[in-house]
Amino acid sequence: MHILLVEDDPTLSQLVCRNLTAQGFAVDTAATIEEADGALAATTFDAVLLDLSLPDGDGITLLKELRRRRNSVPVIAVTARDGVDDRVQGLNLGADDYLVKPFATEELVARMRAVLRRPPEALALRLTLANIELDPVAGAVTVDGRGVVVPRKELAILEALMRRAGRVVARALLEQSVYSLGAEIGSNAMDANISRLRRRLADAGARATIHAVRGVGYMIAAAAEPGA
């Protein structure tokens, strides 16, 4: 899951980023409305943690603009404002949840996972292909009902491929799913992750195959049934 954290306090930003990364999220950060708007234009995020008091304005401005553009990315408003009126305003303007500072990491992660259970239809709660099932929120993969341990980066790749099963997914889009913006990506890193994921699925008896499309990206598709 790819998260955008919009927070101008560098200490808090680093702490939240570190804690979410430890929980398996890919996290990008922005310190202003302008930076956040640019990040949202550059890539697709699964959720936004939005501080409402930013150096260049009120985070509510960004929230209103997102909803005006019909961008339905889940947004958790994170702020020191604890008044009922503030919470009602944020929720009425399109926030999916409201978290008051200071907060415990466990509460943030729980609220994040709860919000991600209520995504738009395009973000289905469970993805299935042949005998593979993926629960993106829980980070759980099963093949024929048996659990398969899949590391975080491979899990993000599998999710991106399964959401577009039968279609080629551009290499750049896969990298967005796995790495934060600006991250150093080795030239063979994606190929190595794909190779490990392909082998892991094959060893588990998955009836789906990841295909490389030279110069474009990758595609996952159900394997043909014997005799078909």
JOWOHU-V275346 format. One record per helix or strand. SS is the DSSP state (H for helix, E for strand). FROM is the first residue (numbers start at 0). TO is the last residue. Records with the same first field share a line. If there is no record, write none. Layout:
# JOWOHU-V275346
SS=FROM-TO ; FROM-TO
This chain:
# JOWOHU-V275346
E=1-5 ; 25-29 ; 46-50 ; 52-53 ; 56-57 ; 73-78 ; 96-99 ; 125-128 ; 131-134 ; 139-142 ; 145-147 ; 168-169 ; 207-212 ; 216-221
H=9-21 ; 32-41 ; 58-67 ; 83-91 ; 104-115 ; 151-161 ; 170-177 ; 188-202
